[in-house]
Amino acid sequence: MLLVAPSVRADRITDAEDLFRRAKALIAQDKYEDACPLLTESYRLDPGMGTLLNLALCHEHVGKTASAWGEFRAVEQQARAAVPPNESRAQFAREHADKLQGRLSRVKIVVPSEARVPGLVIAIDGEPKGEPLWAGVPVDPGTRTVEASATNKIPAVMKVKIDDEGVLAAVTIPVLADAPVATAAARSGTGTDLEAVEAYAASRARRTTGFVIGGLGLATLAVGVTFGIAAIVNDNEAKKCSPCIRGSADASASDQATDRALVFANISNVTVPLGVIGSVAGAYLVLTAGPSRSVSIAPMTSKTSAGLAMSGLW
């Protein structure tokens, strides 16, 4: 970063200097309308006092009296604050500003008591103006845009045309209408409706997950029970010819039944616990997906049995 920052700064100064030279060439040809935008951009890139003074002179020539007046005042302050102070430049800027003082046009902002609401902001051409300025805001000639806005209110936009110098144009701010509730909630980004929708969506997702897990658990449990029953049936088949004569058909059938019973029993021993766990987990997710998740599961034991107790409120 230490190597990049100076390069970026140098590029801005280079661009600003190029714009300044081009603007001066246009001024030499009395093309002030074309030169002013170049000086504005040059000052943005490199806010030097000399550029600001030339911009003020340019605006003075094109009739932007308010802009020029403010810029001359800024140059005067900067020249006096310089080390050492530049008195000649300060005097030059002050003389030009004084000559423009009587030519300034202003917009008077009138705000009736019924239009004063909390958070009221008055802006002229997009620039907020504090209440101390409302008695007469200096503006350039032309069509100016006055906007009044406030919290949870619909903004009011008015146009005022300044045809000449030294004009005082009054603009009365109307009573701002209330903004729709939905609009106010959308602007704030926090609304009870949005929170309710999010909570409902989360609840549905939790319930759906519970049904899926619970369904798989019940299916697995059913498979385990089926294989358990099959193991019992085959075990009974194996015991029908006990004791069996070695080498006989009955002995061979008994051995096969025993093998099947062992396989089925092993499958049942694995799937039944998995099915129970899945079923309980699914039921818990479904039951706790409601508006009130005050569900508790606690062990319950007695002299003759043991289990789990579930309680909740839905």
C-alpha positions in Angstrom: 0.0 0.0 0.0 2.8 2.4 0.8 4.0 2.0 -2.8 0.6 2.4 -4.4 -0.8 5.4 -2.6 1.8 8.0 -3.8 1.3 6.8 -7.4 -2.5 7.3 -7.1 -2.0 10.8 -5.7 0.4 11.6 -8.4 -2.1 10.5 -11.1 -4.8 12.7 -9.5 -2.5 15.7 -9.5 -1.5 15.0 -13.1 -5.1 14.8 -14.2 -6.0 17.9 -12.3 -3.2 19.9 -13.8 -4.2 18.8 -17.3 -7.8 19.9 -16.8 -6.6 23.2 -15.4 -4.5 24.0 -18.4 -7.3 23.0 -20.8 -9.7 25.3 -18.9 -7.3 28.2 -19.0 -6.9 27.7 -22.8 -10.7 27.9 -23.1 -10.9 31.0 -20.9 -8.4 32.7 -23.2 -10.9 32.1 -26.0 -13.8 33.4 -23.8 -15.3 29.9 -23.7 -16.2 30.1 -20.0 -19.2 27.8 -20.3 -16.9 25.0 -21.4 -14.1 25.9 -19.0 -16.1 25.9 -15.7 -16.8 22.1 -15.7 -13.1 21.4 -16.3 -12.1 23.6 -13.4 -14.7 22.0 -11.2 -13.3 18.5 -11.8 -9.7 19.8 -11.5 -10.5 21.2 -8.1 -12.2 17.9 -7.0 -9.1 16.0 -7.9 -6.7 18.4 -6.4 -8.4 21.1 -4.2 -5.9 23.9 -4.6 -6.6 27.5 -3.7 -5.5 28.8 -7.1 -7.9 26.4 -8.9 -10.7 27.5 -6.7 -10.0 31.2 -7.4 -10.1 30.5 -11.2 -13.3 28.5 -10.7 -14.9 31.5 -8.9 -13.9 33.9 -11.7 -15.3 31.4 -14.2 -18.6 31.1 -12.4 -18.7 34.9 -12.1 -18.5 35.3 -15.9 -21.3 32.8 -16.6 -23.6 34.4 -14.1 -23.5 31.7 -11.4 -23.4 34.5 -8.7 -24.1 32.3 -5.7 -21.5 29.7 -6.6 -18.9 32.4 -7.4 -19.7 34.4 -4.2 -19.2 31.3 -2.0 -16.0 30.3 -3.8 -14.5 33.8 -3.4 -15.3 33.8 0.3 -13.6 30.4 0.6 -10.5 31.7 -1.2 -10.4 34.7 1.1 -10.5 32.4 4.2 -7.8 30.1 2.8 -5.5 32.9 1.8 -5.7 34.4 5.3 -5.1 31.0 6.9 -2.0 30.3 4.7 1.5 30.4 6.2 2.5 33.1 5.5 -0.9 34.7 4.8 -1.5 35.7 1.2 -3.0 39.1 1.8 -3.1 40.2 -1.9 -5.1 37.1 -2.9 -7.4 37.5 0.2 -8.1 41.1 -0.8 -8.7 40.2 -4.4 -11.2 37.5 -3.4 -13.0 39.8 -0.9 -13.4 42.6 -3.4 -15.1 40.2 -5.9 -17.3 38.7 -3.2 -18.4 42.1 -2.0 -19.4 43.1 -5.6 -21.5 40.0 -5.9 -23.2 40.4 -2.5 -25.9 42.7 -3.8 -26.5 40.6 -6.9 -27.3 37.4 -5.1 -30.7 35.8 -5.6 -32.1 33.9 -2.7 -34.8 31.3 -1.9 -36.8 31.9 1.2 -38.1 28.7 2.9 -41.5 29.2 4.6 -42.5 26.3 6.9 -45.9 26.7 8.5 -46.4 25.4 12.0 -48.6 22.5 10.7 -45.8 21.5 8.3 -43.1 21.2 11.0 -42.7 17.5 11.8 -39.8 15.6 13.5 -36.9 15.0 11.2 -37.9 17.6 8.6 -35.1 18.2 6.1 -35.1 20.9 3.4 -32.7 20.5 0.5 -32.1 22.8 -2.5 -30.7 21.0 -5.6 -30.0 18.0 -3.4 -28.0 20.0 -0.7 -29.6 20.0 2.8 -30.0 23.5 4.2 -30.3 24.1 7.9 -33.0 26.2 9.4 -30.8 29.3 10.1 -30.5 29.6 6.2 -34.2 29.4 5.5 -34.6 33.1 5.6 -32.7 33.4 2.3 -30.6 30.7 0.8 -28.2 32.1 -1.9 -28.8 30.3 -5.2 -27.7 30.6 -8.8 -30.2 31.9 -11.4 -32.2 29.2 -13.2 -34.7 26.6 -12.1 -33.9 25.3 -8.6 -35.4 22.2 -7.0 -36.6 22.4 -3.4 -37.3 19.1 -1.6 -38.9 18.6 1.8 -38.6 15.2 3.5 -39.1 13.6 6.9 -39.2 10.3 8.6 -42.2 8.2 7.5 -43.5 11.0 5.2 -43.8 11.2 1.5 -41.3 13.8 0.2 -42.6 17.0 -1.5 -40.7 18.4 -4.5 -41.1 21.9 -5.7 -39.5 23.9 -8.5 -38.7 27.6 -8.3 -37.5 29.6 -11.2 -34.9 32.4 -10.6 -35.0 34.7 -13.7 -32.8 37.5 -12.6 -30.2 38.6 -10.1 -31.1 40.0 -6.7 -34.4 38.1 -6.5 -36.0 36.8 -3.3 -38.3 33.9 -4.1 -40.4 32.4 -1.4 -41.3 28.7 -1.3 -43.9 27.4 1.2 -43.5 23.9 2.4 -46.7 21.9 2.4 -47.9 19.4 5.0 -46.2 16.1 4.2 -48.4 13.2 3.7 -47.9 10.0 5.8 -46.0 7.3 4.0 -47.7 3.9 3.6 -47.0 1.5 6.5 -45.5 -1.1 4.2 -43.2 1.5 2.8 -42.0 2.7 6.2 -41.4 -0.9 7.3 -39.4 -1.6 4.1 -37.2 1.5 4.6 -36.5 0.7 8.2 -35.6 -2.9 7.3 -37.2 -4.2 10.5 -40.8 -5.1 10.7 -42.9 -7.5 12.8 -44.4 -8.9 9.6 -40.9 -9.8 8.2 -39.9 -11.3 11.5 -43.1 -13.4 11.6 -42.5 -14.6 8.0 -39.0 -15.7 8.9 -40.1 -17.4 12.0 -42.9 -19.2 10.1 -40.4 -20.3 7.4 -38.0 -21.7 10.0 -40.8 -23.5 11.7 -41.9 -25.1 8.5 -38.4 -26.2 7.6 -37.9 -27.7 11.1 -41.2 -29.6 10.9 -40.5 -30.9 7.4 -37.1 -32.2 8.5 -38.8 -33.8 11.4 -41.3 -35.6 9.2 -38.5 -36.8 6.9 -36.3 -38.2 9.7 -39.3 -39.6 11.5 -40.6 -41.3 8.4 -37.2 -42.9 7.7 -37.0 -44.0 11.4 -40.5 -45.6 11.3 -39.6 -47.4 8.0 -36.3 -48.6 9.5 -38.2 -49.7 12.6 -40.7 -51.6 10.5 -37.9 -53.4 8.7 -36.3 -54.4 12.0 -39.5 -55.7 13.4 -40.2 -57.7 10.3 -36.7 -59.3 10.4 -37.1 -59.9 14.1 -40.4 -61.8 13.5 -38.7 -63.7 10.7 -35.9 -64.7 13.0 -38.4 -66.0 15.6 -40.3 -68.0 13.0 -37.1 -69.6 11.6 -35.9 -70.3 15.1 -39.1 -72.2 15.8 -38.7 -74.1 12.6 -35.2 -75.1 13.6 -36.5 -76.5 16.9 -39.2 -78.8 15.4 -36.9 -81.8 15.0 -34.8 -81.5 18.2 -33.0 -83.9 18.6 -32.7 -84.5 14.8 -31.1 -87.6 13.2 -27.7 -86.6 11.8 -27.7 -86.6 8.0 -31.5 -86.7 7.7 -33.6 -84.3 5.7 -35.1 -82.9 8.8 -31.6 -82.2 10.3 -30.6 -80.4 7.1 -33.8 -78.2 7.1 -33.2 -77.4 10.8 -29.7 -76.2 10.2 -30.9 -74.0 7.3 -33.6 -72.5 9.5 -31.0 -71.8 12.3 -28.8 -70.0 9.8 -31.7 -67.9 8.6 -32.7 -67.1 12.1 -29.2 -65.9 13.0 -29.0 -63.6 9.9 -32.5 -62.2 10.5 -31.8 -61.6 14.1 -28.5 -59.7 13.4 -30.4 -57.5 10.9 -33.1 -56.8 13.4 -30.7 -56.0 16.2 -29.2 -53.2 14.0 -32.3 -51.8 12.3 -34.6 -51.7 15.4 -32.4 -49.3 17.5 -31.8 -47.1 14.4 -35.5 -47.0 13.7 -36.3 -46.0 17.3 -33.7 -43.3 17.3 -34.9 -41.9 14.0 -38.6 -42.0 15.1 -37.8 -40.2 18.4 -35.7 -37.6 16.7 -38.3 -36.9 14.0 -41.1 -36.6 16.6 -39.0 -34.2 18.6 -38.3 -31.9 15.6 -42.0 -31.9 14.6 -43.3 -31.3 18.2 -40.8 -28.4 18.8 -41.5 -26.7 15.5 -44.6 -24.9 16.7 -44.8 -21.3 18.0 -44.1 -22.5 21.5 -41.0 -24.7 21.8 -41.5 -25.4 25.5 -41.0 -29.1 25.1 -39.0 -31.2 27.5 -37.9 -34.8 27.6 -36.9 -36.4 30.8 -36.1 -40.0 31.9 -38.8 -41.8 33.8 -38.2 -44.8 36.0 -40.1 -47.0 38.4 -39.6 -50.3 40.1 -40.9 -52.2 37.1 -40.1 -50.0 34.1 -38.0 -47.3 32.6 -38.6 -44.9 29.7 -38.7 -41.3 28.5 -41.4 -38.7 29.4 -42.1 -35.9 26.9 -44.2 -32.9 27.8 -44.9 -29.7 26.0 -47.4 -27.0 25.1 -48.7 -26.3 21.6 
